[in-house]
Amino acid sequence: MSILYKLHFVLALLVTASIAYAQERPQEPKPKYPYHVENTYFPNRKDSISLAGTFSRPFEPGKYPAVVLISGSGPQDRNSNILGHKSFLVIADYLTRNGIAVLRYDDRGVGESRGVMKGSGIAEFTRDAEAALEYLKGRADVDGSRIGVIGHSEGGAIGLVLAAENPAVKFLVSMAGPGVRGDELIMSQTKAILQQYQAGDSIVQQQLGYQRKMMDAILQEKDTAALRGRIRSNARAQYDDNPNIQKNMEEGMFIQQVSSQYLTPEYLSIVRFDPKPYFAKVTCPVLALNGDKDVQVISSIHLPGWKNGIKNADTREMPGLNHLFQTCKSCQVMEYARLTETISPAVLSEISDWIRLKTGLRK
C-alpha cells in the first residue's frame, strides 16, 4: 500500500472517528454545570432538515453575546468528539463560565440531527451553520447584535463564508482555518506529514507528484464523469508505477479505494475552496489562531492569508500546539489520541478574552 494511500487513511480516521478512548481527559466538564444547559432543535429551512444541539448560557437572566461552534471535516457530533477529545464541550464550558452563550450542534446526519452527511460539502454545511445563526437571533436570551462564530479547520472556512455574506455575524474566530486555496492546503499537508514520518526526499517528491495530478484534475474538471475518469486514470498510473502496491492489492480495488477518497463531495469542496474572495468581503472583527506545530493547516502558510486578506485581522501563532490546539510532544498526527490535554488553556483564554473585549463584556 502506498504511503499516500496510508496518509489519506490516517487523516480520514482522525477526522471521522468518535472513539471513546480510555485515557484521562481532565478538562472535560462534568455535570452539574454552574450555568443553564438546554438541548434544542432548530430548522435548516433551505434544505428542509432539523438540526439538534446544545445551548448554554449563564444562569442570570439577560441578553448575552453568543457564538455558534462550527466543526471541522468529517461527521462530528455537537461536542466535536475526535479520538475521545470533546473539544467543543470544553470550549463551550469555558466560554459560558465567562458570560458568553454558546450553541454547538450535531452535523447533519450525525447524532440527533437529520439530513445526510454523504454527498454534502462546504455549501451544505454553511447552510446548516446559517440556520444555527438564525436560531440564536430568535432567542430572547441572546443579544442579536453580538452573535459570532467559531470554526475549527473546515469550520473556519464555513465561518469565513458566513462572515463575508451574512451581516448577522458580528465577529469570527478561526481555529486553524484555511488561508490559502484547498489544493495548496492538501499539498503542504501531505509534504509536512510525510517529512514528519521521515520519508525520504525521493518518496516525498513522488507522492507529491501523484497528489498534484489529482489536485489539477479536481480543479480543472467540472463535469463529474470527466473528473471520475481522470482520477481513476491517475490512480491506475500510480498503481502501475509501484510494484509494492501490486504485491499487496489487486488493481481494481486500489483504484476504487483511492478514487472514492478523492471524489467525495466534501473533499472536492475543500480542494476547490478559495478563501481570498471571502477575505475581501469581511468587515467584522476576526481572530485567526493556528498552532505552530500543526502539520495539517500549517501556520506559516495559512496565517499570512488571514493577515493580508482581512484588514485589521488579529492573527496569532500559538507555540507548541498541534491541529487540535493541544500541547504536543512528537506533534505527529497519531499522537492526538494519546495526549490528555483536549485544548490548550492558553487558547481558551485567548478566545474568551478576545470575544469579551469585542462584545463589551471586558473593557
C-alpha positions as CSV (number, residue, x, y, z in Angstrom):
1,M,0.0,0.0,0.0
2,S,1.4,3.4,-0.9
3,I,2.5,6.0,1.6
4,L,0.0,8.4,0.1
5,Y,-2.9,5.9,0.5
6,K,-1.9,5.3,4.1
7,L,-1.7,9.0,4.8
8,H,-5.2,9.5,3.4
9,F,-6.5,6.6,5.6
10,V,-4.9,8.1,8.7
11,L,-6.4,11.6,8.1
12,A,-9.8,10.2,7.3
13,L,-9.7,8.2,10.5
14,L,-8.8,11.2,12.6
15,V,-11.5,13.5,11.2
16,T,-14.3,10.9,11.4
17,A,-13.6,8.8,14.5
18,S,-15.6,9.4,17.7
19,I,-14.0,6.6,19.6
20,A,-14.2,6.6,23.4
21,Y,-10.6,6.2,24.4
22,A,-9.8,5.2,28.0
23,Q,-7.2,7.9,28.6
24,E,-7.8,10.6,31.1
25,R,-9.5,13.8,29.8
26,P,-9.0,16.1,32.8
27,Q,-10.5,19.2,31.0
28,E,-13.8,17.6,30.2
29,P,-16.5,19.2,32.4
30,K,-18.9,17.1,34.4
31,P,-22.5,17.8,35.5
32,K,-23.8,19.6,37.5
33,Y,-22.8,22.7,35.4
34,P,-22.8,26.1,37.0
35,Y,-24.9,27.6,34.1
36,H,-28.0,26.9,32.1
37,V,-27.8,24.0,29.6
38,E,-30.6,23.2,27.2
39,N,-30.9,20.6,24.4
40,T,-32.5,22.2,21.4
41,Y,-33.7,21.7,17.8
42,F,-33.7,24.2,15.0
43,P,-34.6,24.0,11.3
44,N,-32.5,24.4,8.2
45,R,-35.4,25.6,6.1
46,K,-33.4,25.8,2.9
47,D,-32.7,22.1,3.0
48,S,-35.8,21.0,5.0
49,I,-33.9,19.3,7.8
50,S,-33.9,19.6,11.5
51,L,-30.6,20.0,13.4
52,A,-30.0,19.2,17.1
53,G,-27.7,20.8,19.5
54,T,-27.0,22.1,23.0
55,F,-27.3,25.7,24.0
56,S,-25.7,27.1,27.2
57,R,-25.7,30.4,28.9
58,P,-25.2,31.9,32.4
59,F,-28.0,31.3,34.9
60,E,-28.7,35.0,35.4
61,P,-31.5,36.5,33.3
62,G,-30.3,38.7,30.5
63,K,-29.4,39.0,26.8
64,Y,-26.0,37.5,26.2
65,P,-23.4,37.7,23.4
66,A,-23.4,34.3,21.7
67,V,-21.3,32.1,19.4
68,V,-22.0,29.2,17.1
69,L,-19.3,26.5,17.1
70,I,-18.7,25.0,13.7
71,S,-16.8,21.7,13.4
72,G,-14.1,20.6,11.0
73,S,-14.3,18.0,8.2
74,G,-16.0,14.6,8.6
75,P,-19.0,13.7,10.7
76,Q,-18.8,15.4,14.1
77,D,-21.2,15.4,17.0
78,R,-22.0,18.6,18.9
79,N,-19.0,18.1,21.2
80,S,-16.6,17.6,18.2
81,N,-15.6,14.3,19.7
82,I,-12.4,13.3,18.0
83,L,-10.5,10.3,19.4
84,G,-12.1,10.8,22.7
85,H,-11.4,14.5,23.0
86,K,-14.6,16.6,23.2
87,S,-13.1,20.0,22.3
88,F,-16.4,21.8,21.7
89,L,-17.7,20.7,25.1
90,V,-14.6,22.1,26.7
91,I,-14.8,25.4,24.7
92,A,-18.5,25.8,25.4
93,D,-18.0,25.2,29.1
94,Y,-15.1,27.8,29.3
95,L,-17.0,30.5,27.3
96,T,-20.3,30.0,29.2
97,R,-18.5,30.4,32.5
98,N,-17.1,33.7,31.1
99,G,-20.5,35.2,30.2
100,I,-20.8,34.0,26.6
101,A,-23.8,31.9,25.4
102,V,-22.8,29.0,23.1
103,L,-24.7,26.9,20.6
104,R,-23.0,23.7,19.4
105,Y,-24.8,21.2,17.2
106,D,-24.6,17.7,15.6
107,D,-23.6,17.8,12.0
108,R,-26.3,16.8,9.6
109,G,-26.8,13.0,9.7
110,V,-25.0,12.8,13.0
111,G,-26.4,12.2,16.5
112,E,-29.9,13.7,16.6
113,S,-29.6,15.9,13.5
114,R,-31.5,14.9,10.4
115,G,-30.3,15.1,6.9
116,V,-27.5,13.1,5.2
117,M,-23.7,13.7,5.6
118,K,-22.8,11.7,2.5
119,G,-23.0,13.9,-0.6
120,S,-22.6,17.2,1.5
121,G,-19.8,19.7,1.2
122,I,-18.9,23.2,2.4
123,A,-22.0,24.8,0.8
124,E,-24.4,22.5,2.6
125,F,-22.6,22.8,5.9
126,T,-22.6,26.6,5.5
127,R,-26.4,26.5,5.3
128,D,-26.5,24.4,8.5
129,A,-24.4,27.0,10.3
130,E,-26.5,29.8,8.9
131,A,-29.6,28.0,10.4
132,A,-27.9,28.0,13.7
133,L,-27.3,31.7,13.5
134,E,-31.0,32.3,12.7
135,Y,-31.9,30.2,15.7
136,L,-29.8,32.3,18.0
137,K,-31.2,35.6,16.6
138,G,-34.6,34.4,17.6
139,R,-33.8,33.7,21.3
140,A,-34.9,36.2,23.9
141,D,-31.8,35.5,26.0
142,V,-29.3,36.3,23.1
143,D,-28.3,39.7,22.1
144,G,-28.7,39.7,18.3
145,S,-26.2,42.5,17.9
146,R,-23.4,40.4,19.5
147,I,-23.5,37.0,17.7
148,G,-20.4,35.4,16.2
149,V,-19.0,32.1,15.0
150,I,-16.0,30.0,16.0
151,G,-14.9,27.5,13.3
152,H,-12.2,24.8,13.5
153,S,-10.4,23.7,10.4
154,E,-13.0,23.3,7.7
155,G,-15.3,25.1,10.1
156,G,-13.0,28.1,9.7
157,A,-13.8,28.1,6.0
158,I,-17.5,27.9,6.8
159,G,-17.2,30.7,9.3
160,L,-15.4,32.8,6.8
161,V,-18.1,32.4,4.2
162,L,-20.8,33.4,6.8
163,A,-18.7,36.4,8.0
164,A,-18.4,37.6,4.4
165,E,-22.0,37.1,3.4
166,N,-24.2,37.2,6.5
167,P,-24.5,40.5,8.4
168,A,-25.7,38.6,11.4
169,V,-22.1,37.6,12.1
170,K,-20.6,40.3,14.2
171,F,-17.3,38.5,14.9
172,L,-15.4,35.5,13.7
173,V,-12.8,33.2,15.4
174,S,-10.9,30.9,13.0
175,M,-9.1,28.0,14.7
176,A,-6.7,26.6,12.0
177,G,-9.0,27.8,9.2
178,P,-7.6,27.7,5.7
179,G,-5.8,30.8,4.5
180,V,-4.9,29.5,1.0
181,R,-6.8,27.6,-1.7
182,G,-7.6,24.0,-0.8
183,D,-5.2,22.3,-3.2
184,E,-2.3,24.3,-1.6
185,L,-3.6,23.2,1.8
186,I,-3.6,19.5,0.8
187,M,-0.2,19.6,-0.9
188,S,1.5,21.3,2.0
189,Q,-0.2,19.0,4.5
190,T,0.9,15.9,2.5
191,K,4.5,17.1,2.4
192,A,4.7,18.0,6.1
193,I,3.3,14.7,7.3
194,L,5.5,12.6,5.1
195,Q,8.5,14.6,6.2
196,Q,7.4,14.3,9.8
197,Y,7.4,10.5,9.4
198,Q,10.9,10.8,7.8
199,A,10.0,9.7,4.3
200,G,13.0,10.2,2.0
201,D,13.1,13.1,-0.4
202,S,12.5,10.8,-3.4
203,I,9.4,9.3,-1.9
204,V,8.1,12.8,-0.8
205,Q,8.5,14.1,-4.3
206,Q,7.0,11.0,-5.9
207,Q,3.9,11.3,-3.6
208,L,3.6,15.0,-4.2
209,G,3.6,14.3,-7.9
210,Y,0.7,11.9,-7.6
211,Q,-1.1,14.3,-5.4
212,R,-0.6,17.3,-7.8
213,K,-2.2,15.4,-10.7
214,M,-5.2,14.6,-8.5
215,M,-5.5,18.3,-7.4
216,D,-5.2,19.5,-11.0
217,A,-8.0,17.1,-12.1
218,I,-10.3,18.3,-9.4
219,L,-9.7,22.0,-10.2
220,Q,-9.9,21.6,-13.9
221,E,-12.8,19.2,-14.4
222,K,-16.3,20.4,-13.5
223,D,-18.0,17.5,-15.3
224,T,-18.5,14.6,-12.9
225,A,-17.9,11.9,-15.4
226,A,-14.8,13.5,-16.8
227,L,-13.4,14.1,-13.3
228,R,-14.0,10.5,-12.3
229,G,-12.2,9.3,-15.5
230,R,-9.1,11.4,-14.7
231,I,-9.0,10.4,-11.1
232,R,-9.2,6.7,-12.0
233,S,-6.6,7.2,-14.7
234,N,-4.2,8.8,-12.2
235,A,-4.8,6.1,-9.6
236,R,-4.1,3.4,-12.3
237,A,-0.8,5.2,-13.2
238,Q,0.1,5.2,-9.6
239,Y,-0.6,1.5,-9.3
240,D,1.4,0.7,-12.4
241,D,4.3,2.7,-11.0
242,N,4.6,0.9,-7.6
243,P,5.5,-2.8,-7.5
244,N,4.9,-2.8,-3.7
245,I,1.3,-1.8,-4.2
246,Q,0.9,-4.5,-6.8
247,K,2.1,-7.2,-4.4
248,N,-0.4,-6.2,-1.7
249,M,-3.6,-5.2,-3.6
250,E,-5.5,-6.0,-6.7
251,E,-5.5,-3.1,-9.2
252,G,-9.3,-2.7,-9.3
253,M,-9.5,-2.5,-5.5
254,F,-6.7,0.1,-5.3
255,I,-8.2,2.3,-8.0
256,Q,-11.6,2.1,-6.3
257,Q,-10.4,2.9,-2.8
258,V,-8.1,5.8,-3.9
259,S,-10.8,7.2,-6.2
260,S,-13.5,7.1,-3.6
261,Q,-11.4,9.2,-1.3
262,Y,-10.8,11.9,-3.8
263,L,-14.4,12.0,-5.2
264,T,-16.4,12.6,-2.0
265,P,-18.3,16.0,-2.3
266,E,-16.8,17.2,0.9
267,Y,-13.2,16.5,-0.2
268,L,-13.9,18.1,-3.6
269,S,-15.4,21.2,-1.9
270,I,-12.3,21.5,0.3
271,V,-9.8,21.3,-2.6
272,R,-11.8,23.9,-4.6
273,F,-12.4,26.3,-1.7
274,D,-10.5,29.6,-2.2
275,P,-10.7,31.9,0.8
276,K,-9.4,35.0,-1.0
277,P,-12.8,36.3,-2.4
278,Y,-14.3,35.9,1.0
279,F,-11.5,37.7,2.8
280,A,-12.2,40.8,0.7
281,K,-15.8,40.9,1.9
282,V,-15.3,40.6,5.6
283,T,-15.9,43.7,7.7
284,C,-16.4,42.2,11.2
285,P,-13.6,41.7,13.7
286,V,-11.6,38.5,13.1
287,L,-9.3,36.4,15.3
288,A,-7.3,33.7,13.4
289,L,-5.4,31.2,15.5
290,N,-3.0,28.5,14.5
291,G,-0.7,26.2,16.3
292,D,2.9,26.4,15.2
293,K,3.2,22.6,15.3
294,D,0.1,22.0,13.2
295,V,1.0,19.8,10.2
296,Q,-2.5,19.8,8.7
297,V,-3.1,23.5,8.4
298,I,0.4,24.9,8.6
299,S,0.6,28.3,10.4
300,S,3.4,29.8,8.2
301,I,1.3,29.1,5.1
302,H,-2.2,29.9,6.3
303,L,-1.9,32.7,8.8
304,P,-0.5,35.2,6.3
305,G,-3.6,34.7,4.2
306,W,-5.8,35.8,7.0
307,K,-3.4,38.7,8.0
308,N,-3.1,40.0,4.4
309,G,-6.6,39.2,3.3
310,I,-8.6,40.9,6.1
311,K,-7.9,44.4,7.2
312,N,-7.1,44.6,11.0
313,A,-7.5,40.8,11.5
314,D,-5.9,39.6,14.7
315,T,-3.6,36.6,13.7
316,R,-1.8,34.7,16.4
317,E,0.5,31.7,16.1
318,M,0.3,29.6,19.3
319,P,3.6,28.0,20.2
320,G,3.8,24.2,20.8
321,L,0.3,23.4,19.6
322,N,-0.9,20.9,17.0
323,H,-4.0,21.0,14.8
324,L,-6.4,20.3,17.7
325,F,-4.6,23.0,19.7
326,Q,-3.1,20.5,22.1
327,T,0.3,21.0,23.7
328,C,2.1,18.2,21.8
329,K,5.3,16.3,22.2
330,S,6.1,14.5,18.9
331,C,3.3,16.5,17.3
332,Q,2.6,13.7,14.9
333,V,-1.0,13.2,13.8
334,M,-1.3,9.9,15.6
335,E,-0.3,11.5,18.9
336,Y,-3.7,13.3,19.2
337,A,-5.4,10.4,21.0
338,R,-2.5,9.8,23.4
339,L,-2.5,13.3,24.8
340,T,-4.5,14.0,27.9
341,E,-5.0,17.7,27.1
342,T,-8.0,18.4,25.0
343,I,-7.2,22.0,24.2
344,S,-4.6,24.4,25.5
345,P,-5.7,26.6,28.3
346,A,-3.9,29.5,26.6
347,V,-6.1,29.1,23.6
348,L,-9.3,29.0,25.7
349,S,-8.2,32.2,27.5
350,E,-7.2,33.9,24.2
351,I,-10.6,33.2,22.6
352,S,-12.6,34.2,25.6
353,D,-10.7,37.4,26.3
354,W,-10.9,38.4,22.7
355,I,-14.7,37.8,22.4
356,R,-15.3,39.5,25.7
357,L,-13.4,42.6,24.5
358,K,-15.2,42.7,21.1
359,T,-18.6,42.3,22.7
360,G,-18.1,44.8,25.5
361,L,-18.0,42.3,28.4
362,R,-14.5,43.3,29.2
363,K,-13.5,47.0,28.9
